[in-house]
Amino acid sequence: EAELTLCQERVAQLLFERVPSLAFVPKEAGVFVLEISGLAAVVGPLKAWAQSLLAEIQDKEGLWGRMVLGYEPMPARVLCPQARPVLMLSDPESEQAQLAEQPLSALGLSARLQGQLAPLGLHSVGDFLALGAQALGRRFGAEAEGLHRCLTAQARPQLTPWLPVEAPCVKRDLEPAVTRQDQLLFAVKRELYGLFHPL
């Protein structure tokens, strides 16, 4: 698990250096949301850029990935398995149309909500969306209503912004100047003690 976390941090750092902002989906390791607004003016055709980025991740980390160039985080997440390896959606309408065609299982519903929806005979995401957010909320609760709103761009899913972790650093000017090695070792030892003592 520690290796997976380190790998995710390395991939996040690589992505962070190439996009205006980066977030990740809590409780879904390796799922990132990249803000790419205005990026085409800098990097050129976005599909080629995305393919190049995925190839770089595969080369550096040995990981094979997928990317959806869409308009809303939740629909893009649901459509990600359709990416080969990049799915580019031309407009929000085509995103919603492709989303509606996906099987209901693509939503990754909780077991409780799956059980509640089963008697309705829903087969696709489109069937789920046709019920309406308020109707779903009244009958099945906040989870169903929140999911519907995120899928139809009425709300945004909970995302955690990713920021690089800065390595701890301590700088000290030694006054008076240290000229001998044993003095330097003593000064460093004193600083280390001050750093680790609170722990």
TIRO-838357 format. One record per residue (C-alpha): residue number from 1; residue in one letter; x, y, z. Coordinates in steps of 0.001 Angstrom, whole numbers, plus 524288, in hexadecimal, padded with zeros to 5 digits. Layout:
BEGIN
<rec><pos>NUM</pos><code>A</code><X>X</X><Y>Y</Y><Z>Z</Z></rec>
...
//
This chain:
BEGIN
<rec><pos>1</pos><code>E</code><X>80000</X><Y>80000</Y><Z>80000</Z></rec>
<rec><pos>2</pos><code>A</code><X>80B3E</X><Y>8093F</Y><Z>802F4</Z></rec>
<rec><pos>3</pos><code>E</code><X>810E4</X><Y>806B2</Y><Z>7F568</Z></rec>
<rec><pos>4</pos><code>L</code><X>803A2</X><Y>8097C</Y><Z>7EF39</Z></rec>
<rec><pos>5</pos><code>T</code><X>802E2</X><Y>8166D</Y><Z>7F692</Z></rec>
<rec><pos>6</pos><code>L</code><X>8108C</X><Y>81A44</Y><Z>7F22C</Z></rec>
<rec><pos>7</pos><code>C</code><X>80D6F</X><Y>81698</Y><Z>7E42F</Z></rec>
<rec><pos>8</pos><code>Q</code><X>800F8</X><Y>81EAE</Y><Z>7E498</Z></rec>
<rec><pos>9</pos><code>E</code><X>808BA</X><Y>82A41</Y><Z>7E9D2</Z></rec>
<rec><pos>10</pos><code>R</code><X>81295</X><Y>82918</Y><Z>7DEBF</Z></rec>
<rec><pos>11</pos><code>V</code><X>807C9</X><Y>82895</Y><Z>7D482</Z></rec>
<rec><pos>12</pos><code>A</code><X>800DD</X><Y>8340C</Y><Z>7DAFB</Z></rec>
<rec><pos>13</pos><code>Q</code><X>80D75</X><Y>83BFC</Y><Z>7DAC7</Z></rec>
<rec><pos>14</pos><code>L</code><X>80F4B</X><Y>83905</Y><Z>7CC56</Z></rec>
<rec><pos>15</pos><code>L</code><X>80143</X><Y>83D1B</Y><Z>7C949</Z></rec>
<rec><pos>16</pos><code>F</code><X>8020B</X><Y>84920</Y><Z>7D1F8</Z></rec>
<rec><pos>17</pos><code>E</code><X>80D92</X><Y>84E3A</Y><Z>7CA17</Z></rec>
<rec><pos>18</pos><code>R</code><X>8058F</X><Y>84DA9</Y><Z>7BD92</Z></rec>
<rec><pos>19</pos><code>V</code><X>7F809</X><Y>852F1</Y><Z>7C0FB</Z></rec>
<rec><pos>20</pos><code>P</code><X>7F2B8</X><Y>85F67</Y><Z>7C743</Z></rec>
<rec><pos>21</pos><code>S</code><X>7ECE0</X><Y>857E7</Y><Z>7D2B7</Z></rec>
<rec><pos>22</pos><code>L</code><X>7EB64</X><Y>849FE</Y><Z>7D759</Z></rec>
<rec><pos>23</pos><code>A</code><X>7E234</X><Y>8431B</Y><Z>7E0C0</Z></rec>
<rec><pos>24</pos><code>F</code><X>7DFB8</X><Y>83512</Y><Z>7E472</Z></rec>
<rec><pos>25</pos><code>V</code><X>7D383</X><Y>82D7A</Y><Z>7E77F</Z></rec>
<rec><pos>26</pos><code>P</code><X>7D37A</X><Y>82976</Y><Z>7F5E3</Z></rec>
<rec><pos>27</pos><code>K</code><X>7D37D</X><Y>81AC2</Y><Z>7F84C</Z></rec>
<rec><pos>28</pos><code>E</code><X>7D6E7</X><Y>817E1</Y><Z>7EA08</Z></rec>
<rec><pos>29</pos><code>A</code><X>7E575</X><Y>815AD</Y><Z>7E8E4</Z></rec>
<rec><pos>30</pos><code>G</code><X>7EB26</X><Y>81A2D</Y><Z>7DC0B</Z></rec>
<rec><pos>31</pos><code>V</code><X>7DF41</X><Y>82203</Y><Z>7D7AC</Z></rec>
<rec><pos>32</pos><code>F</code><X>7E2D9</X><Y>83010</Y><Z>7D4B1</Z></rec>
<rec><pos>33</pos><code>V</code><X>7DB18</X><Y>83BA1</Y><Z>7CF8D</Z></rec>
<rec><pos>34</pos><code>L</code><X>7E33E</X><Y>844AF</Y><Z>7C719</Z></rec>
<rec><pos>35</pos><code>E</code><X>7DF32</X><Y>85296</Y><Z>7C407</Z></rec>
<rec><pos>36</pos><code>I</code><X>7E2A4</X><Y>85470</Y><Z>7B5B9</Z></rec>
<rec><pos>37</pos><code>S</code><X>7DB4E</X><Y>860FB</Y><Z>7B269</Z></rec>
<rec><pos>38</pos><code>G</code><X>7E350</X><Y>8690D</Y><Z>7A8D8</Z></rec>
<rec><pos>39</pos><code>L</code><X>7EDEA</X><Y>85EAE</Y><Z>7A7EE</Z></rec>
<rec><pos>40</pos><code>A</code><X>7EBCF</X><Y>85C3B</Y><Z>7995E</Z></rec>
<rec><pos>41</pos><code>A</code><X>7F146</X><Y>869C1</Y><Z>79664</Z></rec>
<rec><pos>42</pos><code>V</code><X>7FDFE</X><Y>865A7</Y><Z>79CFC</Z></rec>
<rec><pos>43</pos><code>V</code><X>7FF8D</X><Y>8572E</Y><Z>799DD</Z></rec>
<rec><pos>44</pos><code>G</code><X>7F84C</X><Y>855F7</Y><Z>78CE7</Z></rec>
<rec><pos>45</pos><code>P</code><X>7EE62</X><Y>84B29</Y><Z>78A09</Z></rec>
<rec><pos>46</pos><code>L</code><X>7E9C1</X><Y>845EA</Y><Z>79727</Z></rec>
<rec><pos>47</pos><code>K</code><X>7E7F5</X><Y>837C9</Y><Z>792F0</Z></rec>
<rec><pos>48</pos><code>A</code><X>7F61D</X><Y>836D3</Y><Z>78E67</Z></rec>
<rec><pos>49</pos><code>W</code><X>7FA8D</X><Y>83D8B</Y><Z>79AF3</Z></rec>
<rec><pos>50</pos><code>A</code><X>7F2C5</X><Y>833E1</Y><Z>7A33B</Z></rec>
<rec><pos>51</pos><code>Q</code><X>7F845</X><Y>8282F</Y><Z>79BDC</Z></rec>
<rec><pos>52</pos><code>S</code><X>80609</X><Y>82D6C</Y><Z>79DB7</Z></rec>
<rec><pos>53</pos><code>L</code><X>8039F</X><Y>82F9D</Y><Z>7AC3F</Z></rec>
<rec><pos>54</pos><code>L</code><X>7FE88</X><Y>821C8</Y><Z>7AE2C</Z></rec>
<rec><pos>55</pos><code>A</code><X>80A49</X><Y>81C63</Y><Z>7A6B8</Z></rec>
<rec><pos>56</pos><code>E</code><X>8135F</X><Y>8240F</Y><Z>7AFB0</Z></rec>
<rec><pos>57</pos><code>I</code><X>80CA9</X><Y>81E97</Y><Z>7BBD2</Z></rec>
<rec><pos>58</pos><code>Q</code><X>80DD0</X><Y>810E0</Y><Z>7B64B</Z></rec>
<rec><pos>59</pos><code>D</code><X>81C2D</X><Y>812FA</Y><Z>7B316</Z></rec>
<rec><pos>60</pos><code>K</code><X>81FC6</X><Y>818E2</Y><Z>7C04C</Z></rec>
<rec><pos>61</pos><code>E</code><X>816F9</X><Y>81121</Y><Z>7C979</Z></rec>
<rec><pos>62</pos><code>G</code><X>8133E</X><Y>804FB</Y><Z>7C1C3</Z></rec>
<rec><pos>63</pos><code>L</code><X>804E2</X><Y>8088A</Y><Z>7C342</Z></rec>
<rec><pos>64</pos><code>W</code><X>7FAB1</X><Y>807C9</Y><Z>7B896</Z></rec>
<rec><pos>65</pos><code>G</code><X>7F03A</X><Y>8121B</Y><Z>7B99E</Z></rec>
<rec><pos>66</pos><code>R</code><X>7E438</X><Y>817DC</Y><Z>7B330</Z></rec>
<rec><pos>67</pos><code>M</code><X>7DFC6</X><Y>825CA</Y><Z>7B192</Z></rec>
<rec><pos>68</pos><code>V</code><X>7D2BE</X><Y>82C18</Y><Z>7AE64</Z></rec>
<rec><pos>69</pos><code>L</code><X>7D32E</X><Y>839EB</Y><Z>7A926</Z></rec>
<rec><pos>70</pos><code>G</code><X>7C5A9</X><Y>83E0D</Y><Z>7AD66</Z></rec>
<rec><pos>71</pos><code>Y</code><X>7BE14</X><Y>848E7</Y><Z>7B3D6</Z></rec>
<rec><pos>72</pos><code>E</code><X>7B9ED</X><Y>843F4</Y><Z>7C141</Z></rec>
<rec><pos>73</pos><code>P</code><X>7C1A8</X><Y>83B6B</Y><Z>7CAB7</Z></rec>
<rec><pos>74</pos><code>M</code><X>7B732</X><Y>8314A</Y><Z>7CDEA</Z></rec>
<rec><pos>75</pos><code>P</code><X>7B2D6</X><Y>82E2E</Y><Z>7BFF9</Z></rec>
<rec><pos>76</pos><code>A</code><X>7C133</X><Y>82D6F</Y><Z>7BBFC</Z></rec>
<rec><pos>77</pos><code>R</code><X>7C3C2</X><Y>823E4</Y><Z>7C725</Z></rec>
<rec><pos>78</pos><code>V</code><X>7B877</X><Y>81B22</Y><Z>7C2D5</Z></rec>
<rec><pos>79</pos><code>L</code><X>7BCDC</X><Y>81B9B</Y><Z>7B494</Z></rec>
<rec><pos>80</pos><code>C</code><X>7CB29</X><Y>818DB</Y><Z>7B79C</Z></rec>
<rec><pos>81</pos><code>P</code><X>7CA53</X><Y>80A2C</Y><Z>7B4CA</Z></rec>
<rec><pos>82</pos><code>Q</code><X>7C633</X><Y>80DD8</Y><Z>7A6D2</Z></rec>
<rec><pos>83</pos><code>A</code><X>7D2FD</X><Y>81527</Y><Z>7A468</Z></rec>
<rec><pos>84</pos><code>R</code><X>7DC5C</X><Y>80DE4</Y><Z>79B47</Z></rec>
<rec><pos>85</pos><code>P</code><X>7E4CD</X><Y>813D4</Y><Z>7A142</Z></rec>
<rec><pos>86</pos><code>V</code><X>7DF70</X><Y>82194</Y><Z>79F03</Z></rec>
<rec><pos>87</pos><code>L</code><X>7D131</X><Y>8254C</Y><Z>79D3B</Z></rec>
<rec><pos>88</pos><code>M</code><X>7CEEE</X><Y>8331D</Y><Z>79878</Z></rec>
<rec><pos>89</pos><code>L</code><X>7C137</X><Y>83880</Y><Z>799A6</Z></rec>
<rec><pos>90</pos><code>S</code><X>7BDD1</X><Y>84374</Y><Z>79051</Z></rec>
<rec><pos>91</pos><code>D</code><X>7B3A9</X><Y>84A6E</Y><Z>798BB</Z></rec>
<rec><pos>92</pos><code>P</code><X>7ABA9</X><Y>848E4</Y><Z>7A54B</Z></rec>
<rec><pos>93</pos><code>E</code><X>7A020</X><Y>8435F</Y><Z>79D8F</Z></rec>
<rec><pos>94</pos><code>S</code><X>7A831</X><Y>8382C</Y><Z>7980A</Z></rec>
<rec><pos>95</pos><code>E</code><X>7AD88</X><Y>8359F</Y><Z>7A5B4</Z></rec>
<rec><pos>96</pos><code>Q</code><X>79FB0</X><Y>8344D</Y><Z>7AB05</Z></rec>
<rec><pos>97</pos><code>A</code><X>79B6C</X><Y>82BE8</Y><Z>79F65</Z></rec>
<rec><pos>98</pos><code>Q</code><X>7A6AE</X><Y>8224E</Y><Z>7A147</Z></rec>
<rec><pos>99</pos><code>L</code><X>7A476</X><Y>8224D</Y><Z>7AFE8</Z></rec>
<rec><pos>100</pos><code>A</code><X>79625</X><Y>81E9F</Y><Z>7AE31</Z></rec>
<rec><pos>101</pos><code>E</code><X>799F2</X><Y>81298</Y><Z>7A630</Z></rec>
<rec><pos>102</pos><code>Q</code><X>7A26C</X><Y>80CBF</Y><Z>7B0F7</Z></rec>
<rec><pos>103</pos><code>P</code><X>79D4B</X><Y>8014C</Y><Z>7B8F9</Z></rec>
<rec><pos>104</pos><code>L</code><X>79886</X><Y>804B1</Y><Z>7C69B</Z></rec>
<rec><pos>105</pos><code>S</code><X>7A3B3</X><Y>7FC97</Y><Z>7CC43</Z></rec>
<rec><pos>106</pos><code>A</code><X>7AD47</X><Y>806DF</Y><Z>7C706</Z></rec>
<rec><pos>107</pos><code>L</code><X>7A91B</X><Y>81003</Y><Z>7D202</Z></rec>
<rec><pos>108</pos><code>G</code><X>7AF3D</X><Y>80791</Y><Z>7DC98</Z></rec>
<rec><pos>109</pos><code>L</code><X>7A361</X><Y>80907</Y><Z>7E564</Z></rec>
<rec><pos>110</pos><code>S</code><X>7A3D5</X><Y>804DF</Y><Z>7F389</Z></rec>
<rec><pos>111</pos><code>A</code><X>79DCF</X><Y>7F78F</Y><Z>7F65F</Z></rec>
<rec><pos>112</pos><code>R</code><X>792C9</X><Y>7FE48</Y><Z>7FDDA</Z></rec>
<rec><pos>113</pos><code>L</code><X>78F0E</X><Y>80723</Y><Z>7F293</Z></rec>
<rec><pos>114</pos><code>Q</code><X>79051</X><Y>7FC18</Y><Z>7E8A6</Z></rec>
<rec><pos>115</pos><code>G</code><X>786BD</X><Y>7F420</Y><Z>7F0BA</Z></rec>
<rec><pos>116</pos><code>Q</code><X>77D31</X><Y>7FF77</Y><Z>7F198</Z></rec>
<rec><pos>117</pos><code>L</code><X>77DA1</X><Y>80238</Y><Z>7E2F6</Z></rec>
<rec><pos>118</pos><code>A</code><X>77CEF</X><Y>7F3FB</Y><Z>7DE88</Z></rec>
<rec><pos>119</pos><code>P</code><X>76DF1</X><Y>7F2D4</Y><Z>7DF25</Z></rec>
<rec><pos>120</pos><code>L</code><X>76CB3</X><Y>7FE58</Y><Z>7D5AB</Z></rec>
<rec><pos>121</pos><code>G</code><X>77303</X><Y>7F683</Y><Z>7CAB5</Z></rec>
<rec><pos>122</pos><code>L</code><X>77CD9</X><Y>80117</Y><Z>7C70E</Z></rec>
<rec><pos>123</pos><code>H</code><X>786EB</X><Y>7FC7C</Y><Z>7BD31</Z></rec>
<rec><pos>124</pos><code>S</code><X>78E8F</X><Y>8088E</Y><Z>7B925</Z></rec>
<rec><pos>125</pos><code>V</code><X>793B1</X><Y>8153A</Y><Z>7BEA2</Z></rec>
<rec><pos>126</pos><code>G</code><X>7899C</X><Y>81BDA</Y><Z>7B5E1</Z></rec>
<rec><pos>127</pos><code>D</code><X>77EBD</X><Y>81485</Y><Z>7BCFE</Z></rec>
<rec><pos>128</pos><code>F</code><X>78447</X><Y>81955</Y><Z>7C9F0</Z></rec>
<rec><pos>129</pos><code>L</code><X>78551</X><Y>8276F</Y><Z>7C53D</Z></rec>
<rec><pos>130</pos><code>A</code><X>77772</X><Y>82744</Y><Z>7BFC8</Z></rec>
<rec><pos>131</pos><code>L</code><X>77219</X><Y>825F3</Y><Z>7CDA5</Z></rec>
<rec><pos>132</pos><code>G</code><X>77663</X><Y>833B1</Y><Z>7D193</Z></rec>
<rec><pos>133</pos><code>A</code><X>77EDE</X><Y>837FD</Y><Z>7DCF0</Z></rec>
<rec><pos>134</pos><code>Q</code><X>773FC</X><Y>83C2E</Y><Z>7E640</Z></rec>
<rec><pos>135</pos><code>A</code><X>76BF2</X><Y>82FED</Y><Z>7E3E4</Z></rec>
<rec><pos>136</pos><code>L</code><X>777E4</X><Y>8277B</Y><Z>7E68E</Z></rec>
<rec><pos>137</pos><code>G</code><X>77AF8</X><Y>82F53</Y><Z>7F2BC</Z></rec>
<rec><pos>138</pos><code>R</code><X>76D3B</X><Y>82DED</Y><Z>7F84B</Z></rec>
<rec><pos>139</pos><code>R</code><X>76CB5</X><Y>81F55</Y><Z>7F60C</Z></rec>
<rec><pos>140</pos><code>F</code><X>77ADA</X><Y>81AD1</Y><Z>7F786</Z></rec>
<rec><pos>141</pos><code>G</code><X>781CF</X><Y>82564</Y><Z>7FF41</Z></rec>
<rec><pos>142</pos><code>A</code><X>78D22</X><Y>82EBE</Y><Z>7FDE7</Z></rec>
<rec><pos>143</pos><code>E</code><X>79689</X><Y>82528</Y><Z>7F76E</Z></rec>
<rec><pos>144</pos><code>A</code><X>78DAA</X><Y>82324</Y><Z>7EBAF</Z></rec>
<rec><pos>145</pos><code>E</code><X>78A3C</X><Y>83189</Y><Z>7EA7D</Z></rec>
<rec><pos>146</pos><code>G</code><X>79860</X><Y>835EE</Y><Z>7EBC9</Z></rec>
<rec><pos>147</pos><code>L</code><X>79CE0</X><Y>82C39</Y><Z>7E18C</Z></rec>
<rec><pos>148</pos><code>H</code><X>7924C</X><Y>830AE</Y><Z>7D819</Z></rec>
<rec><pos>149</pos><code>R</code><X>79625</X><Y>83EF9</Y><Z>7D9FB</Z></rec>
<rec><pos>150</pos><code>C</code><X>7A498</X><Y>83C0D</Y><Z>7D7C0</Z></rec>
<rec><pos>151</pos><code>L</code><X>7A19E</X><Y>8344D</Y><Z>7CB72</Z></rec>
<rec><pos>152</pos><code>T</code><X>7994A</X><Y>83F3E</Y><Z>7C5CA</Z></rec>
<rec><pos>153</pos><code>A</code><X>7A293</X><Y>84A78</Y><Z>7C945</Z></rec>
<rec><pos>154</pos><code>Q</code><X>7995E</X><Y>8501B</Y><Z>7D38B</Z></rec>
<rec><pos>155</pos><code>A</code><X>7A3CE</X><Y>84D9A</Y><Z>7DDCF</Z></rec>
<rec><pos>156</pos><code>R</code><X>7B20E</X><Y>849A9</Y><Z>7DE51</Z></rec>
<rec><pos>157</pos><code>P</code><X>7B750</X><Y>83DAC</Y><Z>7E53C</Z></rec>
<rec><pos>158</pos><code>Q</code><X>7BFEA</X><Y>83F10</Y><Z>7F136</Z></rec>
<rec><pos>159</pos><code>L</code><X>7CDC3</X><Y>84084</Y><Z>7EC10</Z></rec>
<rec><pos>160</pos><code>T</code><X>7DA4E</X><Y>84293</Y><Z>7F3A4</Z></rec>
<rec><pos>161</pos><code>P</code><X>7E3E2</X><Y>84C3A</Y><Z>7ED93</Z></rec>
<rec><pos>162</pos><code>W</code><X>7F171</X><Y>8467B</Y><Z>7EC12</Z></rec>
<rec><pos>163</pos><code>L</code><X>7FD0B</X><Y>84EB0</Y><Z>7F005</Z></rec>
<rec><pos>164</pos><code>P</code><X>80B25</X><Y>84A29</Y><Z>7EFD6</Z></rec>
<rec><pos>165</pos><code>V</code><X>81109</X><Y>84652</Y><Z>7FCCB</Z></rec>
<rec><pos>166</pos><code>E</code><X>81CB5</X><Y>84ED2</Y><Z>7FF79</Z></rec>
<rec><pos>167</pos><code>A</code><X>82872</X><Y>84828</Y><Z>8056E</Z></rec>
<rec><pos>168</pos><code>P</code><X>82B72</X><Y>84D54</Y><Z>81312</Z></rec>
<rec><pos>169</pos><code>C</code><X>836C3</X><Y>856BC</Y><Z>8131E</Z></rec>
<rec><pos>170</pos><code>V</code><X>83DBB</X><Y>85E17</Y><Z>81DE2</Z></rec>
<rec><pos>171</pos><code>K</code><X>847DA</X><Y>86899</Y><Z>81B33</Z></rec>
<rec><pos>172</pos><code>R</code><X>8507A</X><Y>86ED2</Y><Z>82559</Z></rec>
<rec><pos>173</pos><code>D</code><X>85B44</X><Y>878DC</Y><Z>8247B</Z></rec>
<rec><pos>174</pos><code>L</code><X>86604</X><Y>87505</Y><Z>82DD6</Z></rec>
<rec><pos>175</pos><code>E</code><X>86AEE</X><Y>880A3</Y><Z>8359A</Z></rec>
<rec><pos>176</pos><code>P</code><X>875E6</X><Y>88159</Y><Z>8385C</Z></rec>
<rec><pos>177</pos><code>A</code><X>87AA5</X><Y>87A14</Y><Z>82C4D</Z></rec>
<rec><pos>178</pos><code>V</code><X>87DEA</X><Y>86BC2</Y><Z>82EB2</Z></rec>
<rec><pos>179</pos><code>T</code><X>88B95</X><Y>86851</Y><Z>82A45</Z></rec>
<rec><pos>180</pos><code>R</code><X>88DBE</X><Y>85ABA</Y><Z>82FCB</Z></rec>
<rec><pos>181</pos><code>Q</code><X>886EA</X><Y>84DEA</Y><Z>82C87</Z></rec>
<rec><pos>182</pos><code>D</code><X>883E7</X><Y>84A87</Y><Z>83ABA</Z></rec>
<rec><pos>183</pos><code>Q</code><X>87D74</X><Y>857E2</Y><Z>83C7C</Z></rec>
<rec><pos>184</pos><code>L</code><X>87526</X><Y>8558F</Y><Z>8305C</Z></rec>
<rec><pos>185</pos><code>L</code><X>870E6</X><Y>8481F</Y><Z>83526</Z></rec>
<rec><pos>186</pos><code>F</code><X>86D2F</X><Y>84DD1</Y><Z>8425A</Z></rec>
<rec><pos>187</pos><code>A</code><X>86533</X><Y>858B2</Y><Z>83BCF</Z></rec>
<rec><pos>188</pos><code>V</code><X>85E23</X><Y>84EF2</Y><Z>832FA</Z></rec>
<rec><pos>189</pos><code>K</code><X>85B5D</X><Y>845F4</Y><Z>83E97</Z></rec>
<rec><pos>190</pos><code>R</code><X>85576</X><Y>8515A</Y><Z>8462F</Z></rec>
<rec><pos>191</pos><code>E</code><X>84C94</X><Y>854D3</Y><Z>83A90</Z></rec>
<rec><pos>192</pos><code>L</code><X>8484A</X><Y>846B2</Y><Z>838BA</Z></rec>
<rec><pos>193</pos><code>Y</code><X>844F9</X><Y>84588</Y><Z>84718</Z></rec>
<rec><pos>194</pos><code>G</code><X>83CA5</X><Y>851CB</Y><Z>84607</Z></rec>
<rec><pos>195</pos><code>L</code><X>8357A</X><Y>84C1E</Y><Z>83A45</Z></rec>
<rec><pos>196</pos><code>F</code><X>832D3</X><Y>83EAB</Y><Z>83FF2</Z></rec>
<rec><pos>197</pos><code>H</code><X>8306F</X><Y>84238</Y><Z>84E1F</Z></rec>
<rec><pos>198</pos><code>P</code><X>821F7</X><Y>845DC</Y><Z>84C03</Z></rec>
<rec><pos>199</pos><code>L</code><X>81F94</X><Y>8388F</Y><Z>845D0</Z></rec>
//
